[in-house]
Amino acid sequence: MRPTGPAAAALAALAAAGALSGCGFGGSERPTITDNDRLVIGVKEDQPGLGVKDPDGTYEGFDVDVATYIAGELGVPPERIEFTTTDSSVREDALAEGRVDMIVATYSITAARKREVTFAGPYYVAHQDTLVRPGLPGIDGVRDLAGRRICAVRGSNSWRRVIEEREVAAVPVPHWTYGACMNALARGGLDAVSTDDLILAGFAASYRSARIINDPFTDEKYGVGVRKGDLEGCAAVNRAITRMYQDGTAERLLRAWFGGSGLELTTSVPQFEGCT
Ligand code: GLU
């Protein structure tokens, strides 16, 4: 006898949903970036060496190249990638709302962010350091930032590392991007910008008078953000990152973008965090 009544209707609805999504009851019904034939990828637009939007609208930098490599490994060629700007303040929402499929934007893996985002990687481990306004003496370590005006980029973790984690009583001055921080520093509106050494190295090339104090005090594990729960996509990105190191691409890109910076570059594959 065929089942009838509400239970049968519910079964039929479930079966239809399974058929429509093409994955039946046994398969994964969660969307994954491994199914994408196009990718919208969030990067930075004003961080030299990492993510810069050129006047013609194209993007360039280490993060852009890493993202392009990963997309290629996922079967998406450059002409089917759309890059878009994701400032630090919008990264979690951009993923949750589906405005981007993936983020490669100096995006540190942190416990708080892991609650909202699934992170592949890290694809690189940077370290927080501090760049000081030209001519300002007496700042040789993070503790010397007490009473000094530091840039507080909205949505970024760097100023929190100083004020909340290290409990150094610096004065946070809010800005939207690290590019804005550097402009403020150049105008004398800030005493220091404390953030990842890769970011500072990129800026230091154009702000030669500013001084990096060379007192790294954190590990910033740069992750590839995907929508929360896309574990299949995360695993595929991790395979791509492993290959990027094994085939020499990571070393080539690091040297191309940061070879002249004086930074000690790590060219072995980082320890992955695990996809959660
Ligand atoms: N990596 C740090 C972070 O994710 C600073 C750079 C940034 O905000 O993009 O908070």
Residues whose N, C-alpha, C, O or C-beta is under 5 A from the ligand:
A	BS01	LIG	S88 A105 T106 Y107 S108 G155 S156 N157 S158 D196 E220
